[in-house]
Amino acid sequence: MEPLSGKHTGDPTDNRSDIRDFLTSRRAKLAPERVGLPTSGRRRVPGLRREEVAALAGVSTEWYTRLEKGHIGGVSESVLEAVAQALLLNEDERTYLLDLARAARPARRGSPRRKDVKIPSAVQWMVDSMTMAPAFVRNGRLDIVASNALCRALYSPMFDSDTTADRGCANFARYFFLDPGSADFFVDWEEGARATVAVLRAEAGREPHDRALRELVGELSTLSPDFRTMWASHDVRIRHEGVKRLDHPDVGRLEMTFRSLNLPLPQQAVHDLIIYTAEPGTPAEERLKLLASWTAPQTSLTEQIRSGG
């Protein structure tokens, strides 16, 4: 099964089905009253009609129909912006539409963007220095490519999962959808799963040449009905941050805030630095401190004196 674009031609830039499904799904979700159109009269399909979107975007119905069939490669960015505005796309959805358009254009000469870059030692040192905050670096496929000790303790069920052992790398998407234990670990499993799929969908639009991403999506689509359903919704999210609630097997319930920070790396690879914190004075902070105490390196008094501690 190959759920990404190009499944018939073998060309990852032949993304007409992605364009078609994305635009039709956004149109179906948009109620007429949200854009000031009358709601009277029978509608055969939910959401807006093609001619209504065309009128809102200032283009002909024939032109918009052609666009919705996936013919997007030669369309100007200004026209795509008008379509995005007509469909009330949010910033992430707008970016995704522009990414799909760029992917549909003839490729320029040059090597594809590299995805598997080596994390610089300085980045690993920075992550390791955060002893009281779980921190990790993830790539666009949601592989954890660098982490500190507290992160590995916090996410021990994922690091110890067969989905990690089989691949040698912890991956949020594989853990969510291929390890049944994830439903017990993530308190808000469905919300987190949908966000995970939306991040992968956005990455697929940005990086249509990433073979490893295509293989990951194909694997999850084959093995997980939940993933197939969520992938078909065409929701996108560029960055995932907010509140995470976990039921940790050793310290119990944890509620933490997490932030995603862009981490520029060589070869223009897309990576995020994710940092978790617990609200001061809460049970979650005490439990996080307990985890941190278990991961802290143990030094003898003699070693502390020698080091000036």
ABEGO torsion letter per residue (X at the ends): XBABBGAAAGBAABAAAAAAAAAAAAAAABBAAAAGBBABEBBABBEBBAAAAAAAAGBBAAAAAAAAAGBAAABBAAAAAAAAAAAGBBAAAAAAAAAAAAAABBBBBEBBBBABBBBBAAAAAAAAABAABBBBBBBAAGBBABBBAAAAAAAAAAAABAAAAAAGBBBAAAAAAABAAAAAABABAAAAAAAAAAAAAAAAAABAABAAAAAAAAAAAAABAAAAAAAAAGBBBABBBEBBBBBBAAAEBBBBBBBBBBBBBBGGBBBBBBBBBBBBGBAAAAAAAAAAAAABBBBBAAAAAAAGX
